[in-house]
Amino acid sequence: MGHYVIRVKGTLSRDLTDAFPSLAADPEPAQTVLHGYLADQAALAGILNHLDMLGIDILEVMQVPPSRPPEDP
């Protein structure tokens, strides 16, 4: 489906980030950025539902456009 970036409030512990093995986690001040490729809409919905069930505030969800090599002139 595509590469997604999910920004959540607060710094997630290692135990929490391990709950999302398909995503990498990059801690930032007062936030954590989860990112990775998800297979389909159901995978994205599952991640968002899991975050909600854990009581984690979701700040932003963004799909990163695929990068294309530059076209030859």
GIWOVEN-V510995 format. One record per residue. N is the residue number from 1. RES is the residue in three letters. SS is DSSP state (h for helix, s for strand, l for the rest). Layout:
((N RES SS) (N RES SS))
//
This chain:
((1 MET l) (2 GLY s) (3 HIS s) (4 TYR s) (5 VAL s) (6 ILE s) (7 ARG s) (8 VAL s) (9 LYS s) (10 GLY l) (11 THR l) (12 LEU l) (13 SER l) (14 ARG h) (15 ASP h) (16 LEU h) (17 THR h) (18 ASP h) (19 ALA l) (20 PHE l) (21 PRO l) (22 SER l) (23 LEU l) (24 ALA s) (25 ALA s) (26 ASP s) (27 PRO s) (28 GLU s) (29 PRO l) (30 ALA l) (31 GLN s) (32 THR s) (33 VAL s) (34 LEU s) (35 HIS s) (36 GLY s) (37 TYR s) (38 LEU s) (39 ALA l) (40 ASP l) (41 GLN h) (42 ALA h) (43 ALA h) (44 LEU h) (45 ALA h) (46 GLY h) (47 ILE h) (48 LEU h) (49 ASN h) (50 HIS h) (51 LEU h) (52 ASP h) (53 MET h) (54 LEU l) (55 GLY l) (56 ILE l) (57 ASP l) (58 ILE s) (59 LEU s) (60 GLU s) (61 VAL s) (62 MET s) (63 GLN s) (64 VAL s) (65 PRO l) (66 PRO l) (67 SER l) (68 ARG l) (69 PRO l) (70 PRO l) (71 GLU l) (72 ASP l) (73 PRO l))
//
